[in-house]
Amino acid sequence: MPKMNLSHFEAAILFALFSSVVLGVITKRTDTERIRYGVRCFLYFLAALIGLGWLMHFGHG
Amino acid sequence: MANTPTKAPAVPSPPLSKWAAPVVLGWLIPGGGHFLLKKNGRGALLLVSVLITFLLGLMMRGAMFQPQTGDILTTIIYCGGFLGDLASGLLYLLATWLGYSQPDMAGHVHDYGTKFLVAAGLMNVLAMVDAYEIAIGKKD
């Protein structure tokens, strides 16, 4: 089994991507709604990731 | 006269035969319940997502949780983590039987891997709930 060394950012992006796909697939009723919801979830994940990252950056001084 | 609360009529639970097979198959093979219910596109997306998340966890040398009891936090973390790992179905069983279960090691990448393994199981739980809802006709 090959070993992977991902940074925190890369791991979080991959987690966000696959979680968004699953949330999109199981939540809505039509394909258009599913795609829209999946993309929206992914963007929310990204916003939280970058926002919290900057918050911690400024919090640490 | 005092108002007596009226009881809502009990809704009969759907028969086990209707949903047991998709839910059990969905546990064993991520997206398997959807394939059984002829929702192949959605099943494939769920299979790919859960499988890649699980494989990333293994490749980052994540550890599988073993149930442990002690104080409340230890019990919640280790028993909850074990259930999360177990929810991946065959992926978890095969990884354990084939010796891919890693010992718990210090290091941030191992830690991400451990979380990815649990996240794959939790995604599969969501897929099983979806398969249940489709099987009982609550959802298309």
N, CA and C atoms of all chains as a GROMACS GRO file, in nm:
protein
  603
    1MET      N    1   0.086  -0.121   0.000
    1MET     CA    2   0.000   0.000   0.000
    1MET      C    3   0.089   0.125   0.000
    2PRO      N    4   0.079   0.211  -0.104
    2PRO     CA    5   0.163   0.332  -0.105
    2PRO      C    6   0.127   0.425   0.010
    3LYS      N    7   0.227   0.500   0.052
    3LYS     CA    8   0.204   0.591   0.165
    3LYS      C    9   0.178   0.731   0.111
    4MET      N   10   0.084   0.802   0.168
    4MET     CA   11   0.054   0.939   0.125
    4MET      C   12   0.084   1.035   0.236
    5ASN      N   13   0.143   1.146   0.200
    5ASN     CA   14   0.167   1.251   0.297
    5ASN      C   15   0.094   1.376   0.250
    6LEU      N   16  -0.024   1.396   0.298
    6LEU     CA   17  -0.101   1.513   0.257
    6LEU      C   18  -0.085   1.623   0.361
    7SER      N   19  -0.089   1.747   0.313
    7SER     CA   20  -0.090   1.860   0.407
    7SER      C   21  -0.231   1.871   0.464
    8HIS      N   22  -0.245   1.951   0.567
    8HIS     CA   23  -0.376   1.970   0.629
    8HIS      C   24  -0.474   2.026   0.526
    9PHE      N   25  -0.427   2.120   0.446
    9PHE     CA   26  -0.513   2.184   0.344
    9PHE      C   27  -0.559   2.081   0.241
   10GLU      N   28  -0.466   2.000   0.190
   10GLU     CA   29  -0.502   1.899   0.089
   10GLU      C   30  -0.601   1.797   0.145
   11ALA      N   31  -0.574   1.752   0.268
   11ALA     CA   32  -0.664   1.655   0.331
   11ALA      C   33  -0.804   1.715   0.349
   12ALA      N   34  -0.809   1.841   0.391
   12ALA     CA   35  -0.938   1.906   0.414
   12ALA      C   36  -1.014   1.926   0.283
   13ILE      N   37  -0.942   1.959   0.174
   13ILE     CA   38  -1.008   1.977   0.044
   13ILE      C   39  -1.067   1.843  -0.003
   14LEU      N   40  -0.990   1.736   0.011
   14LEU     CA   41  -1.040   1.605  -0.033
   14LEU      C   42  -1.160   1.561   0.051
   15PHE      N   43  -1.149   1.583   0.182
   15PHE     CA   44  -1.262   1.550   0.270
   15PHE      C   45  -1.386   1.629   0.229
   16ALA      N   46  -1.366   1.760   0.202
   16ALA     CA   47  -1.479   1.846   0.162
   16ALA      C   48  -1.541   1.796   0.032
   17LEU      N   49  -1.456   1.757  -0.062
   17LEU     CA   50  -1.504   1.713  -0.193
   17LEU      C   51  -1.593   1.588  -0.180
   18PHE      N   52  -1.542   1.486  -0.113
   18PHE     CA   53  -1.617   1.360  -0.106
   18PHE      C   54  -1.740   1.372  -0.015
   19SER      N   55  -1.728   1.449   0.092
   19SER     CA   56  -1.845   1.470   0.179
   19SER      C   57  -1.954   1.544   0.102
   20SER      N   58  -1.914   1.642   0.020
   20SER     CA   59  -2.013   1.719  -0.056
   20SER      C   60  -2.084   1.631  -0.157
   21VAL      N   61  -2.008   1.542  -0.221
   21VAL     CA   62  -2.070   1.450  -0.318
   21VAL      C   63  -2.177   1.365  -0.247
   22VAL      N   64  -2.139   1.307  -0.131
   22VAL     CA   65  -2.233   1.222  -0.059
   22VAL      C   66  -2.355   1.303  -0.013
   23LEU      N   67  -2.332   1.422   0.042
   23LEU     CA   68  -2.444   1.503   0.090
   23LEU      C   69  -2.536   1.542  -0.025
   24GLY      N   70  -2.475   1.575  -0.140
   24GLY     CA   71  -2.555   1.611  -0.257
   24GLY      C   72  -2.639   1.493  -0.304
   25VAL      N   73  -2.578   1.375  -0.307
   25VAL     CA   74  -2.648   1.256  -0.360
   25VAL      C   75  -2.767   1.216  -0.271
   26ILE      N   76  -2.746   1.223  -0.138
   26ILE     CA   77  -2.851   1.168  -0.051
   26ILE      C   78  -2.957   1.269  -0.010
   27THR      N   79  -2.931   1.399  -0.031
   27THR     CA   80  -3.020   1.497   0.031
   27THR      C   81  -3.138   1.537  -0.058
   28LYS      N   82  -3.112   1.564  -0.182
   28LYS     CA   83  -3.217   1.627  -0.265
   28LYS      C   84  -3.287   1.526  -0.354
   29ARG      N   85  -3.390   1.574  -0.424
   29ARG     CA   86  -3.477   1.482  -0.499
   29ARG      C   87  -3.453   1.481  -0.649
   30THR      N   88  -3.405   1.592  -0.705
   30THR     CA   89  -3.377   1.590  -0.850
   30THR      C   90  -3.227   1.608  -0.873
   31ASP      N   91  -3.182   1.569  -0.992
   31ASP     CA   92  -3.038   1.576  -1.020
   31ASP      C   93  -2.986   1.720  -1.016
   32THR      N   94  -3.064   1.813  -1.069
   32THR     CA   95  -3.021   1.955  -1.068
   32THR      C   96  -3.004   2.003  -0.924
   33GLU      N   97  -3.101   1.969  -0.839
   33GLU     CA   98  -3.093   2.011  -0.698
   33GLU      C   99  -2.973   1.946  -0.630
   34ARG      N  100  -2.946   1.820  -0.666
   34ARG     CA  101  -2.834   1.748  -0.604
   34ARG      C  102  -2.701   1.814  -0.638
   35ILE      N  103  -2.684   1.846  -0.768
   35ILE     CA  104  -2.559   1.909  -0.812
   35ILE      C  105  -2.543   2.045  -0.743
   36ARG      N  106  -2.652   2.121  -0.744
   36ARG     CA  107  -2.647   2.256  -0.684
   36ARG      C  108  -2.613   2.246  -0.535
   37TYR      N  109  -2.676   2.152  -0.464
   37TYR     CA  110  -2.652   2.138  -0.320
   37TYR      C  111  -2.510   2.090  -0.292
   38GLY      N  112  -2.462   1.996  -0.376
   38GLY     CA  113  -2.326   1.945  -0.358
   38GLY      C  114  -2.223   2.056  -0.376
   39VAL      N  115  -2.242   2.137  -0.481
   39VAL     CA  116  -2.148   2.247  -0.505
   39VAL      C  117  -2.156   2.348  -0.391
   40ARG      N  118  -2.278   2.376  -0.344
   40ARG     CA  119  -2.294   2.472  -0.235
   40ARG      C  120  -2.225   2.421  -0.107
   41CYS      N  121  -2.242   2.293  -0.077
   41CYS     CA  122  -2.176   2.234   0.041
   41CYS      C  123  -2.025   2.248   0.028
   42PHE      N  124  -1.972   2.219  -0.091
   42PHE     CA  125  -1.828   2.226  -0.111
   42PHE      C  126  -1.778   2.369  -0.088
   43LEU      N  127  -1.853   2.465  -0.140
   43LEU     CA  128  -1.812   2.605  -0.123
   43LEU      C  129  -1.820   2.646   0.025
   44TYR      N  130  -1.920   2.597   0.097
   44TYR     CA  131  -1.929   2.626   0.241
   44TYR      C  132  -1.811   2.565   0.316
   45PHE      N  133  -1.775   2.442   0.279
   45PHE     CA  134  -1.658   2.379   0.341
   45PHE      C  135  -1.534   2.464   0.318
   46LEU      N  136  -1.517   2.510   0.191
   46LEU     CA  137  -1.400   2.590   0.156
   46LEU      C  138  -1.398   2.720   0.235
   47ALA      N  139  -1.515   2.786   0.242
   47ALA     CA  140  -1.524   2.913   0.314
   47ALA      C  141  -1.489   2.893   0.461
   48ALA      N  142  -1.540   2.785   0.521
   48ALA     CA  143  -1.510   2.758   0.663
   48ALA      C  144  -1.362   2.728   0.681
   49LEU      N  145  -1.305   2.652   0.588
   49LEU     CA  146  -1.164   2.614   0.595
   49LEU      C  147  -1.074   2.738   0.590
   50ILE      N  148  -1.100   2.822   0.490
   50ILE     CA  149  -1.015   2.940   0.472
   50ILE      C  150  -1.041   3.042   0.583
   51GLY      N  151  -1.170   3.059   0.618
   51GLY     CA  152  -1.205   3.154   0.724
   51GLY      C  153  -1.144   3.115   0.858
   52LEU      N  154  -1.158   2.988   0.896
   52LEU     CA  155  -1.102   2.943   1.024
   52LEU      C  156  -0.949   2.946   1.022
   53GLY      N  157  -0.893   2.917   0.904
   53GLY     CA  158  -0.747   2.924   0.890
   53GLY      C  159  -0.695   3.064   0.919
   54TRP      N  160  -0.760   3.163   0.860
   54TRP     CA  161  -0.718   3.303   0.885
   54TRP      C  162  -0.745   3.342   1.030
   55LEU      N  163  -0.856   3.295   1.086
   55LEU     CA  164  -0.888   3.326   1.226
   55LEU      C  165  -0.778   3.273   1.318
   56MET      N  166  -0.733   3.152   1.293
   56MET     CA  167  -0.626   3.094   1.375
   56MET      C  168  -0.495   3.168   1.352
   57HIS      N  169  -0.472   3.209   1.226
   57HIS     CA  170  -0.350   3.284   1.194
   57HIS      C  171  -0.346   3.413   1.276
   58PHE      N  172  -0.456   3.487   1.276
   58PHE     CA  173  -0.458   3.613   1.352
   58PHE      C  174  -0.463   3.587   1.501
   59GLY      N  175  -0.529   3.479   1.542
   59GLY     CA  176  -0.538   3.445   1.684
   59GLY      C  177  -0.403   3.414   1.744
   60HIS      N  178  -0.316   3.353   1.663
   60HIS     CA  179  -0.182   3.321   1.713
   60HIS      C  180  -0.088   3.441   1.710
   61GLY      N  181  -0.128   3.545   1.638
   61GLY     CA  182  -0.047   3.667   1.632
   61GLY      C  183   0.073   3.656   1.540
   62MET      N  184  -6.373   2.199   3.184
   62MET     CA  185  -6.327   2.062   3.156
   62MET      C  186  -6.184   2.063   3.104
   63ALA      N  187  -6.103   1.985   3.163
   63ALA     CA  188  -5.962   1.984   3.122
   63ALA      C  189  -5.947   1.918   2.985
   64ASN      N  190  -5.858   1.977   2.907
   64ASN     CA  191  -5.832   1.919   2.776
   64ASN      C  192  -5.739   1.799   2.791
   65THR      N  193  -5.781   1.687   2.743
   65THR     CA  194  -5.692   1.570   2.747
   65THR      C  195  -5.613   1.564   2.616
   66PRO      N  196  -5.482   1.546   2.627
   66PRO     CA  197  -5.402   1.542   2.504
   66PRO      C  198  -5.441   1.420   2.419
   67THR      N  199  -5.459   1.448   2.291
   67THR     CA  200  -5.497   1.337   2.203
   67THR      C  201  -5.371   1.273   2.145
   68LYS      N  202  -5.372   1.145   2.143
   68LYS     CA  203  -5.256   1.072   2.090
   68LYS      C  204  -5.265   1.066   1.939
   69ALA      N  205  -5.151   1.091   1.873
   69ALA     CA  206  -5.148   1.076   1.727
   69ALA      C  207  -5.157   0.929   1.694
   70PRO      N  208  -5.230   0.895   1.587
   70PRO     CA  209  -5.240   0.753   1.552
   70PRO      C  210  -5.102   0.695   1.518
   71ALA      N  211  -5.076   0.577   1.570
   71ALA     CA  212  -4.945   0.514   1.546
   71ALA      C  213  -4.930   0.477   1.399
   72VAL      N  214  -4.816   0.518   1.343
   72VAL     CA  215  -4.790   0.484   1.202
   72VAL      C  216  -4.721   0.348   1.200
   73PRO      N  217  -4.776   0.253   1.127
   73PRO     CA  218  -4.710   0.121   1.125
   73PRO      C  219  -4.574   0.129   1.058
   74SER      N  220  -4.476   0.063   1.119
   74SER     CA  221  -4.341   0.067   1.060
   74SER      C  222  -4.339  -0.022   0.936
   75PRO      N  223  -4.261   0.020   0.835
   75PRO     CA  224  -4.258  -0.059   0.712
   75PRO      C  225  -4.202  -0.199   0.736
   76PRO      N  226  -4.251  -0.297   0.660
   76PRO     CA  227  -4.206  -0.436   0.683
   76PRO      C  228  -4.056  -0.452   0.659
   77LEU      N  229  -3.998  -0.534   0.743
   77LEU     CA  230  -3.852  -0.559   0.739
   77LEU      C  231  -3.808  -0.610   0.602
   78SER      N  232  -3.894  -0.694   0.541
   78SER     CA  233  -3.855  -0.755   0.413
   78SER      C  234  -3.835  -0.650   0.303
   79LYS      N  235  -3.897  -0.533   0.323
   79LYS     CA  236  -3.890  -0.429   0.220
   79LYS      C  237  -3.754  -0.358   0.221
   80TRP      N  238  -3.700  -0.339   0.343
   80TRP     CA  239  -3.580  -0.255   0.350
   80TRP      C  240  -3.454  -0.327   0.401
   81ALA      N  241  -3.468  -0.447   0.454
   81ALA     CA  242  -3.352  -0.512   0.515
   81ALA      C  243  -3.241  -0.539   0.412
   82ALA      N  244  -3.278  -0.592   0.296
   82ALA     CA  245  -3.175  -0.628   0.197
   82ALA      C  246  -3.098  -0.505   0.147
   83PRO      N  247  -3.166  -0.395   0.106
   83PRO     CA  248  -3.088  -0.279   0.062
   83PRO      C  249  -3.000  -0.220   0.172
   84VAL      N  250  -3.050  -0.221   0.297
   84VAL     CA  251  -2.971  -0.161   0.406
   84VAL      C  252  -2.849  -0.248   0.438
   85VAL      N  253  -2.869  -0.379   0.446
   85VAL     CA  254  -2.756  -0.468   0.478
   85VAL      C  255  -2.654  -0.467   0.364
   86LEU      N  256  -2.704  -0.472   0.239
   86LEU     CA  257  -2.612  -0.469   0.125
   86LEU      C  258  -2.540  -0.333   0.119
   87GLY      N  259  -2.613  -0.227   0.153
   87GLY     CA  260  -2.553  -0.093   0.158
   87GLY      C  261  -2.445  -0.083   0.264
   88TRP      N  262  -2.462  -0.157   0.374
   88TRP     CA  263  -2.357  -0.158   0.477
   88TRP      C  264  -2.234  -0.233   0.426
   89LEU      N  265  -2.258  -0.352   0.369
   89LEU     CA  266  -2.145  -0.434   0.325
   89LEU      C  267  -2.068  -0.368   0.211
   90ILE      N  268  -2.142  -0.320   0.110
   90ILE     CA  269  -2.078  -0.257  -0.006
   90ILE      C  270  -2.134  -0.116  -0.017
   91PRO      N  271  -2.052  -0.013   0.003
   91PRO     CA  272  -2.105   0.124  -0.007
   91PRO      C  273  -2.176   0.146  -0.141
   92GLY      N  274  -2.299   0.196  -0.135
   92GLY     CA  275  -2.378   0.218  -0.257
   92GLY      C  276  -2.450   0.092  -0.303
   93GLY      N  277  -2.426  -0.022  -0.237
   93GLY     CA  278  -2.485  -0.150  -0.278
   93GLY      C  279  -2.637  -0.149  -0.269
   94GLY      N  280  -2.690  -0.083  -0.167
   94GLY     CA  281  -2.836  -0.073  -0.153
   94GLY      C  282  -2.897   0.001  -0.270
   95HIS      N  283  -2.828   0.105  -0.316
   95HIS     CA  284  -2.877   0.183  -0.430
   95HIS      C  285  -2.872   0.099  -0.558
   96PHE      N  286  -2.766   0.021  -0.573
   96PHE     CA  287  -2.757  -0.067  -0.691
   96PHE      C  288  -2.875  -0.166  -0.691
   97LEU      N  289  -2.904  -0.222  -0.572
   97LEU     CA  290  -3.014  -0.318  -0.561
   97LEU      C  291  -3.148  -0.253  -0.596
   98LEU      N  292  -3.161  -0.125  -0.564
   98LEU     CA  293  -3.286  -0.053  -0.591
   98LEU      C  294  -3.284   0.015  -0.729
   99LYS      N  295  -3.186  -0.023  -0.810
   99LYS     CA  296  -3.173   0.027  -0.949
   99LYS      C  297  -3.145   0.177  -0.956
  100LYS      N  298  -3.077   0.229  -0.854
  100LYS     CA  299  -3.033   0.370  -0.858
  100LYS      C  300  -2.882   0.368  -0.883
  101ASN      N  301  -2.846   0.325  -1.005
  101ASN     CA  302  -2.705   0.294  -1.032
  101ASN      C  303  -2.614   0.416  -1.029
  102GLY      N  304  -2.660   0.528  -1.083
  102GLY     CA  305  -2.577   0.649  -1.085
  102GLY      C  306  -2.542   0.696  -0.946
  103ARG      N  307  -2.645   0.704  -0.861
  103ARG     CA  308  -2.622   0.747  -0.722
  103ARG      C  309  -2.540   0.645  -0.646
  104GLY      N  310  -2.565   0.518  -0.671
  104GLY     CA  311  -2.487   0.412  -0.606
  104GLY      C  312  -2.340   0.422  -0.642
  105ALA      N  313  -2.312   0.450  -0.770
  105ALA     CA  314  -2.173   0.460  -0.815
  105ALA      C  315  -2.103   0.579  -0.748
  106LEU      N  316  -2.174   0.693  -0.739
  106LEU     CA  317  -2.114   0.810  -0.674
  106LEU      C  318  -2.084   0.782  -0.527
  107LEU      N  319  -2.177   0.714  -0.460
  107LEU     CA  320  -2.155   0.682  -0.318
  107LEU      C  321  -2.039   0.584  -0.303
  108LEU      N  322  -2.036   0.483  -0.390
  108LEU     CA  323  -1.928   0.383  -0.384
  108LEU      C  324  -1.792   0.451  -0.401
  109VAL      N  325  -1.781   0.535  -0.504
  109VAL     CA  326  -1.653   0.601  -0.532
  109VAL      C  327  -1.613   0.692  -0.415
  110SER      N  328  -1.708   0.768  -0.365
  110SER     CA  329  -1.674   0.863  -0.256
  110SER      C  330  -1.628   0.789  -0.131
  111VAL      N  331  -1.705   0.688  -0.090
  111VAL     CA  332  -1.670   0.616   0.034
  111VAL      C  333  -1.540   0.539   0.014
  112LEU      N  334  -1.526   0.475  -0.103
  112LEU     CA  335  -1.407   0.394  -0.129
  112LEU      C  336  -1.281   0.480  -0.130
  113ILE      N  337  -1.284   0.594  -0.199
  113ILE     CA  338  -1.164   0.679  -0.205
  113ILE      C  339  -1.132   0.736  -0.067
  114THR      N  340  -1.235   0.778   0.007
  114THR     CA  341  -1.209   0.831   0.142
  114THR      C  342  -1.143   0.723   0.228
  115PHE      N  343  -1.194   0.600   0.219
  115PHE     CA  344  -1.138   0.490   0.298
  115PHE      C  345  -0.994   0.461   0.255
  116LEU      N  346  -0.970   0.456   0.123
  116LEU     CA  347  -0.834   0.426   0.074
  116LEU      C  348  -0.736   0.536   0.113
  117LEU      N  349  -0.782   0.661   0.106
  117LEU     CA  350  -0.694   0.772   0.149
  117LEU      C  351  -0.658   0.754   0.297
  118GLY      N  352  -0.756   0.714   0.376
  118GLY     CA  353  -0.730   0.689   0.519
  118GLY      C  354  -0.626   0.580   0.539
  119LEU      N  355  -0.639   0.473   0.460
  119LEU     CA  356  -0.541   0.363   0.472
  119LEU      C  357  -0.402   0.410   0.427
  120MET      N  358  -0.399   0.487   0.316
  120MET     CA  359  -0.269   0.530   0.262
  120MET      C  360  -0.201   0.633   0.352
  121MET      N  361  -0.280   0.703   0.432
  121MET     CA  362  -0.219   0.795   0.530
  121MET      C  363  -0.186   0.721   0.659
  122ARG      N  364  -0.200   0.587   0.655
  122ARG     CA  365  -0.167   0.501   0.770
  122ARG      C  366  -0.250   0.536   0.893
  123GLY      N  367  -0.380   0.557   0.867
  123GLY     CA  368  -0.471   0.584   0.979
  123GLY      C  369  -0.491   0.459   1.062
  124ALA      N  370  -0.525   0.479   1.188
  124ALA     CA  371  -0.546   0.364   1.279
  124ALA      C  372  -0.695   0.333   1.288
  125MET      N  373  -0.726   0.203   1.302
  125MET     CA  374  -0.865   0.161   1.327
  125MET      C  375  -0.888   0.166   1.478
  126PHE      N  376  -1.003   0.217   1.518
  126PHE     CA  377  -1.034   0.223   1.661
  126PHE      C  378  -1.071   0.085   1.713
  127GLN      N  379  -1.030   0.057   1.834
  127GLN     CA  380  -1.073  -0.063   1.906
  127GLN      C  381  -1.159  -0.015   2.022
  128PRO      N  382  -1.275  -0.083   2.047
  128PRO     CA  383  -1.361  -0.034   2.156
  128PRO      C  384  -1.290  -0.042   2.292
  129GLN      N  385  -1.295   0.068   2.364
  129GLN     CA  386  -1.233   0.075   2.497
  129GLN      C  387  -1.329   0.147   2.589
  130THR      N  388  -1.332   0.105   2.712
  130THR     CA  389  -1.416   0.177   2.809
  130THR      C  390  -1.326   0.231   2.920
  131GLY      N  391  -1.375   0.329   2.989
  131GLY     CA  392  -1.300   0.393   3.096
  131GLY      C  393  -1.381   0.513   3.138
  132ASP      N  394  -1.322   0.632   3.130
  132ASP     CA  395  -1.403   0.750   3.157
  132ASP      C  396  -1.494   0.776   3.037
  133ILE      N  397  -1.588   0.865   3.054
  133ILE     CA  398  -1.693   0.885   2.953
  133ILE      C  399  -1.635   0.927   2.818
  134LEU      N  400  -1.532   1.013   2.822
  134LEU     CA  401  -1.473   1.062   2.696
  134LEU      C  402  -1.403   0.949   2.621
  135THR      N  403  -1.331   0.866   2.694
  135THR     CA  404  -1.263   0.750   2.631
  135THR      C  405  -1.365   0.657   2.568
  136THR      N  406  -1.473   0.632   2.641
  136THR     CA  407  -1.577   0.541   2.590
  136THR      C  408  -1.638   0.598   2.463
  137ILE      N  409  -1.672   0.727   2.466
  137ILE     CA  410  -1.736   0.788   2.348
  137ILE      C  411  -1.641   0.786   2.228
  138ILE      N  412  -1.516   0.824   2.250
  138ILE     CA  413  -1.422   0.834   2.138
  138ILE      C  414  -1.391   0.695   2.081
  139TYR      N  415  -1.358   0.600   2.166
  139TYR     CA  416  -1.313   0.470   2.115
  139TYR      C  417  -1.429   0.383   2.066
  140CYS      N  418  -1.541   0.381   2.141
  140CYS     CA  419  -1.655   0.300   2.095
  140CYS      C  420  -1.719   0.367   1.973
  141GLY      N  421  -1.731   0.500   1.975
  141GLY     CA  422  -1.789   0.572   1.860
  141GLY      C  423  -1.700   0.556   1.738
  142GLY      N  424  -1.570   0.567   1.757
  142GLY     CA  425  -1.476   0.551   1.645
  142GLY      C  426  -1.482   0.411   1.588
  143PHE      N  427  -1.494   0.312   1.679
  143PHE     CA  428  -1.505   0.172   1.632
  143PHE      C  429  -1.630   0.153   1.548
  144LEU      N  430  -1.743   0.209   1.595
  144LEU     CA  431  -1.868   0.196   1.519
  144LEU      C  432  -1.856   0.267   1.384
  145GLY      N  433  -1.789   0.385   1.384
  145GLY     CA  434  -1.768   0.457   1.259
  145GLY      C  435  -1.684   0.376   1.161
  146ASP      N  436  -1.579   0.313   1.211
  146ASP     CA  437  -1.495   0.227   1.125
  146ASP      C  438  -1.576   0.108   1.073
  147LEU      N  439  -1.650   0.047   1.163
  147LEU     CA  440  -1.728  -0.073   1.128
  147LEU      C  441  -1.834  -0.043   1.023
  148ALA      N  442  -1.882   0.080   1.020
  148ALA     CA  443  -1.989   0.118   0.925
  148ALA      C  444  -1.942   0.112   0.780
  149SER      N  445  -1.812   0.102   0.757
  149SER     CA  446  -1.763   0.090   0.619
  149SER      C  447  -1.787  -0.050   0.562
  150GLY      N  448  -1.833  -0.142   0.645
  150GLY     CA  449  -1.872  -0.275   0.597
  150GLY      C  450  -1.753  -0.360   0.554
  151LEU      N  451  -1.762  -0.414   0.434
  151LEU     CA  452  -1.657  -0.505   0.385
  151LEU      C  453  -1.521  -0.436   0.378
  152LEU      N  454  -1.519  -0.307   0.350
  152LEU     CA  455  -1.390  -0.236   0.342
  152LEU      C  456  -1.317  -0.249   0.476
  153TYR      N  457  -1.391  -0.228   0.585
  153TYR     CA  458  -1.331  -0.239   0.718
  153TYR      C  459  -1.290  -0.384   0.747
  154LEU      N  460  -1.383  -0.476   0.718
  154LEU     CA  461  -1.356  -0.617   0.750
  154LEU      C  462  -1.235  -0.668   0.672
  155LEU      N  463  -1.230  -0.635   0.542
  155LEU     CA  464  -1.116  -0.680   0.459
  155LEU      C  465  -0.986  -0.616   0.505
  156ALA      N  466  -0.991  -0.485   0.531
  156ALA     CA  467  -0.868  -0.416   0.574
  156ALA      C  468  -0.815  -0.476   0.704
  157THR      N  469  -0.905  -0.511   0.794
  157THR     CA  470  -0.862  -0.570   0.922
  157THR      C  471  -0.809  -0.711   0.900
  158TRP      N  472  -0.884  -0.792   0.822
  158TRP     CA  473  -0.841  -0.931   0.801
  158TRP      C  474  -0.710  -0.938   0.724
  159LEU      N  475  -0.688  -0.844   0.630
  159LEU     CA  476  -0.566  -0.849   0.549
  159LEU      C  477  -0.448  -0.777   0.616
  160GLY      N  478  -0.470  -0.730   0.736
  160GLY     CA  479  -0.360  -0.674   0.814
  160GLY      C  480  -0.326  -0.529   0.783
  161TYR      N  481  -0.421  -0.455   0.725
  161TYR     CA  482  -0.395  -0.313   0.697
  161TYR      C  483  -0.429  -0.222   0.815
  162SER      N  484  -0.479  -0.281   0.923
  162SER     CA  485  -0.511  -0.202   1.041
  162SER      C  486  -0.380  -0.158   1.107
  163GLN      N  487  -0.358  -0.030   1.113
  163GLN     CA  488  -0.231   0.024   1.163
  163GLN      C  489  -0.237   0.046   1.314
  164PRO      N  490  -0.126   0.034   1.381
  164PRO     CA  491  -0.125   0.074   1.522
  164PRO      C  492  -0.137   0.226   1.531
  165ASP      N  493  -0.190   0.274   1.643
  165ASP     CA  494  -0.207   0.418   1.660
  165ASP      C  495  -0.070   0.483   1.679
  166MET      N  496  -0.031   0.570   1.582
  166MET     CA  497   0.102   0.632   1.589
  166MET      C  498   0.087   0.783   1.602
  167ALA      N  499   0.188   0.844   1.659
  167ALA     CA  500   0.186   0.991   1.670
  167ALA      C  501   0.220   1.049   1.533
  168GLY      N  502   0.162   1.160   1.499
  168GLY     CA  503   0.191   1.224   1.370
  168GLY      C  504   0.064   1.277   1.308
  169HIS      N  505   0.074   1.397   1.249
  169HIS     CA  506  -0.050   1.459   1.202
  169HIS      C  507  -0.110   1.387   1.082
  170VAL      N  508  -0.026   1.329   0.993
  170VAL     CA  509  -0.081   1.261   0.875
  170VAL      C  510  -0.156   1.134   0.917
  171HIS      N  511  -0.100   1.060   1.015
  171HIS     CA  512  -0.170   0.942   1.067
  171HIS      C  513  -0.305   0.981   1.125
  172ASP      N  514  -0.305   1.095   1.191
  172ASP     CA  515  -0.428   1.143   1.254
  172ASP      C  516  -0.534   1.177   1.147
  173TYR      N  517  -0.492   1.242   1.038
  173TYR     CA  518  -0.587   1.268   0.929
  173TYR      C  519  -0.641   1.136   0.875
  174GLY      N  520  -0.552   1.038   0.862
  174GLY     CA  521  -0.592   0.908   0.809
  174GLY      C  522  -0.697   0.842   0.897
  175THR      N  523  -0.676   0.848   1.029
  175THR     CA  524  -0.773   0.790   1.122
  175THR      C  525  -0.910   0.856   1.105
  176LYS      N  526  -0.908   0.988   1.086
  176LYS     CA  527  -1.035   1.060   1.069
  176LYS      C  528  -1.100   1.026   0.935
  177PHE      N  529  -1.019   1.007   0.833
  177PHE     CA  530  -1.074   0.970   0.701
  177PHE      C  531  -1.143   0.832   0.708
  178LEU      N  532  -1.082   0.740   0.784
  178LEU     CA  533  -1.142   0.605   0.796
  178LEU      C  534  -1.279   0.613   0.863
  179VAL      N  535  -1.287   0.694   0.968
  179VAL     CA  536  -1.416   0.708   1.037
  179VAL      C  537  -1.515   0.783   0.947
  180ALA      N  538  -1.466   0.886   0.877
  180ALA     CA  539  -1.555   0.965   0.790
  180ALA      C  540  -1.614   0.877   0.679
  181ALA      N  541  -1.534   0.784   0.626
  181ALA     CA  542  -1.586   0.693   0.522
  181ALA      C  543  -1.703   0.612   0.577
  182GLY      N  544  -1.690   0.564   0.701
  182GLY     CA  545  -1.798   0.488   0.764
  182GLY      C  546  -1.922   0.574   0.784
  183LEU      N  547  -1.901   0.698   0.828
  183LEU     CA  548  -2.016   0.785   0.853
  183LEU      C  549  -2.088   0.820   0.722
  184MET      N  550  -2.010   0.838   0.614
  184MET     CA  551  -2.073   0.863   0.484
  184MET      C  552  -2.157   0.741   0.444
  185ASN      N  553  -2.106   0.622   0.476
  185ASN     CA  554  -2.181   0.501   0.441
  185ASN      C  555  -2.309   0.491   0.523
  186VAL      N  556  -2.307   0.540   0.647
  186VAL     CA  557  -2.430   0.542   0.728
  186VAL      C  558  -2.535   0.629   0.658
  187LEU      N  559  -2.492   0.746   0.608
  187LEU     CA  560  -2.585   0.834   0.536
  187LEU      C  561  -2.641   0.764   0.412
  188ALA      N  562  -2.554   0.691   0.342
  188ALA     CA  563  -2.599   0.618   0.222
  188ALA      C  564  -2.700   0.509   0.260
  189MET      N  565  -2.678   0.442   0.376
  189MET     CA  566  -2.772   0.338   0.419
  189MET      C  567  -2.908   0.398   0.454
  190VAL      N  568  -2.906   0.514   0.519
  190VAL     CA  569  -3.033   0.580   0.553
  190VAL      C  570  -3.108   0.618   0.425
  191ASP      N  571  -3.033   0.666   0.325
  191ASP     CA  572  -3.094   0.702   0.196
  191ASP      C  573  -3.154   0.578   0.130
  192ALA      N  574  -3.080   0.466   0.133
  192ALA     CA  575  -3.130   0.341   0.073
  192ALA      C  576  -3.257   0.296   0.145
  193TYR      N  577  -3.260   0.312   0.277
  193TYR     CA  578  -3.380   0.276   0.355
  193TYR      C  579  -3.500   0.360   0.310
  194GLU      N  580  -3.477   0.490   0.296
  194GLU     CA  581  -3.588   0.579   0.257
  194GLU      C  582  -3.639   0.549   0.116
  195ILE      N  583  -3.546   0.513   0.027
  195ILE     CA  584  -3.589   0.477  -0.108
  195ILE      C  585  -3.667   0.345  -0.104
  196ALA      N  586  -3.617   0.249  -0.023
  196ALA     CA  587  -3.680   0.116  -0.019
  196ALA      C  588  -3.823   0.122   0.035
  197ILE      N  589  -3.848   0.211   0.133
  197ILE     CA  590  -3.985   0.216   0.190
  197ILE      C  591  -4.074   0.312   0.112
  198GLY      N  592  -4.020   0.372   0.006
  198GLY     CA  593  -4.101   0.457  -0.080
  198GLY      C  594  -4.117   0.599  -0.030
  199LYS      N  595  -4.038   0.638   0.069
  199LYS     CA  596  -4.047   0.775   0.121
  199LYS      C  597  -3.978   0.872   0.025
  200LYS      N  598  -3.891   0.818  -0.055
  200LYS     CA  599  -3.810   0.898  -0.145
  200LYS      C  600  -3.800   0.826  -0.279
  201ASP      N  601  -3.777   0.904  -0.384
  201ASP     CA  602  -3.765   0.842  -0.516
  201ASP      C  603  -3.626   0.780  -0.532
   0.00000   0.00000   0.00000
